[in-house]
């Protein structure tokens, strides 16, 4: 039964002070005297020999030289002469090591520091304004090229007008070649003088 006025205990009782947790190892748990007096070295592990895949190219060549042609004969030859790939030949890294330049630096390059002097001088604004001016000028030149109209007779006459015709009065055609019937001047010199005036 639970104790009156106390919470129920759901934990286990701990062992005494002389109890040691974990596994006890006779060789390594001897303390300082054991560490000083003995040379406990770790034995090197033997590397696991990887079974290389079969070298079918060499085996097929040998079977053809021996005169075998059918699949059954080839299988018998494979069982009789089990040739495996060599370690150096099978390793792709050993055959073709990666070509890395001598001055290659791995990782991401550091970001350049912020040029505060350029920020204070509004240099970026000036560069942007120059780019906008150049862009506007280029657009204007392109627009002029597009707006160029072919020359017509009207535009040519506006640029180079024809010489003005001398004004001539209109006369009746049957009176054009009729000479004067009367001459009231005393002589020809007087008539020429009168007409010249």
C-alpha positions in Angstrom: 0.0 0.0 0.0 1.0 3.6 -0.7 2.2 5.7 2.3 -0.4 8.1 3.6 0.2 11.8 2.7 3.3 11.0 0.4 3.5 10.6 -3.4 3.9 7.1 -4.7 7.5 6.0 -5.4 8.0 4.7 -8.9 11.8 4.4 -8.9 14.2 1.6 -8.1 16.6 1.6 -5.2 20.3 2.3 -6.2 23.1 -0.1 -5.3 25.7 0.7 -2.7 28.9 2.9 -3.0 31.1 -0.1 -3.8 29.2 -0.9 -6.9 30.8 -0.1 -10.3 28.7 0.4 -13.4 29.6 -1.1 -16.7 31.9 -4.1 -17.6 35.0 -4.9 -15.6 38.0 -5.5 -17.8 40.8 -7.4 -16.0 43.7 -6.1 -18.2 42.8 -2.4 -18.3 41.1 -1.9 -14.9 44.3 -2.3 -12.9 44.7 1.4 -12.2 48.1 3.2 -12.3 50.3 0.2 -11.5 48.6 -1.8 -14.4 49.2 1.1 -16.8 52.9 1.6 -15.8 53.9 -2.1 -15.6 52.4 -3.5 -18.8 52.5 -2.7 -22.5 49.0 -3.4 -23.7 49.2 -2.7 -27.4 46.3 -3.0 -29.8 46.9 -5.7 -32.5 46.6 -4.4 -36.0 43.5 -5.5 -37.8 43.9 -7.4 -41.0 42.2 -5.7 -43.9 39.3 -7.6 -45.4 40.3 -8.9 -48.8 37.7 -7.7 -51.2 36.7 -10.2 -53.8 37.2 -8.6 -57.1 34.8 -9.0 -60.0 35.5 -11.4 -62.8 37.5 -10.3 -65.8 35.2 -11.4 -68.6 37.2 -9.7 -71.3 40.4 -11.8 -70.6 38.3 -15.0 -70.1 36.4 -14.5 -73.3 39.7 -13.9 -75.2 41.2 -17.1 -73.7 38.0 -19.1 -74.6 38.1 -17.9 -78.2 41.8 -18.8 -78.5 41.0 -22.2 -77.1 38.4 -22.7 -79.8 35.2 -22.6 -77.8 32.1 -21.1 -79.5 28.9 -22.1 -77.6 27.6 -20.6 -74.3 27.9 -24.0 -72.5 31.6 -24.3 -73.4 32.1 -20.6 -72.3 30.5 -21.4 -68.9 32.8 -24.4 -68.4 35.8 -22.3 -69.3 34.7 -19.7 -66.7 34.5 -22.4 -64.0 37.9 -23.9 -65.0 39.8 -20.6 -65.2 38.3 -18.0 -62.9 40.3 -14.9 -63.7 39.5 -11.8 -61.5 40.1 -8.1 -62.2 43.3 -6.7 -60.7 43.0 -4.2 -57.9 44.9 -1.4 -59.7 43.0 -1.9 -63.0 39.6 -2.1 -61.3 40.1 1.1 -59.2 38.9 4.0 -61.4 40.6 6.5 -59.0 44.0 4.9 -59.4 43.6 4.7 -63.2 42.5 8.2 -63.7 43.2 10.5 -60.7 41.4 13.8 -60.8 43.2 16.6 -62.5 43.3 19.5 -60.0 45.2 22.7 -60.7 48.0 23.5 -58.3 46.6 26.9 -57.2 43.1 25.6 -56.6 41.5 26.8 -53.3 38.5 24.8 -52.0 35.5 26.5 -50.5 33.8 29.8 -51.2 35.7 33.0 -51.7 35.2 35.7 -49.0 33.0 38.6 -49.9 34.9 41.9 -50.5 34.6 44.6 -47.8 32.0 47.3 -48.3 33.6 50.5 -49.8 32.2 53.1 -47.4 34.1 55.9 -49.2 32.2 55.2 -52.4 29.0 55.2 -50.5 29.7 58.5 -48.9 30.6 60.1 -52.2 27.4 58.8 -53.9 29.6 57.1 -56.5 27.0 54.4 -57.3 24.4 57.1 -58.0 26.7 58.8 -60.4 27.5 55.6 -62.2 23.8 54.8 -62.5 23.1 58.3 -63.9 25.9 57.9 -66.5 24.5 54.5 -67.6 21.0 56.0 -67.9 22.3 58.9 -70.0 24.2 56.6 -72.3 21.1 54.4 -72.6 18.9 57.4 -73.4 21.4 58.6 -76.1 21.5 55.2 -77.7 17.7 54.9 -77.7 17.5 58.4 -79.3 19.9 57.5 -82.1 18.0 54.3 -82.8 14.7 56.2 -82.9 16.2 58.6 -85.4 17.3 55.8 -87.6 13.8 54.3 -87.4 12.0 57.6 -88.0 14.0 58.4 -91.2 11.4 58.7 -94.0 12.1 58.1 -97.7 12.5 61.3 -99.8 9.4 62.2 -101.9 8.9 64.9 -104.6 7.2 67.1 -102.0 10.1 66.9 -99.5 12.6 67.5 -102.3 10.7 70.6 -103.5 10.5 71.9 -99.9 14.3 71.6 -99.6 15.2 72.7 -103.1 12.3 74.8 -104.5 12.0 75.4 -108.3 12.9 78.9 -109.6 9.9 81.2 -109.8 8.5 81.8 -113.4 8.5 85.3 -114.7 5.0 86.7 -114.8 3.7 87.3 -118.3 0.4 89.0 -119.1 -2.2 87.3 -121.2 -2.9 88.6 -124.7 -5.4 87.6 -127.4 -3.7 85.3 -129.8 -4.8 87.1 -133.0 -3.4 90.4 -131.7 0.0 89.1 -130.8 1.8 89.8 -134.1 0.0 92.9 -135.2 2.2 96.0 -135.5 1.2 99.6 -134.9 -0.7 101.4 -137.7 0.2 105.0 -136.6 3.4 106.4 -135.4 3.0 109.8 -133.7 6.7 110.2 -132.8 8.8 112.5 -135.0 11.5 109.8 -135.5 12.5 106.4 -134.2 14.9 107.7 -131.7 12.1 109.5 -129.9 9.9 106.4 -129.8 12.8 104.3 -128.4 13.4 106.9 -125.8 9.7 107.0 -124.8 9.5 103.2 -124.6 12.7 102.9 -122.6 11.4 105.3 -120.0 
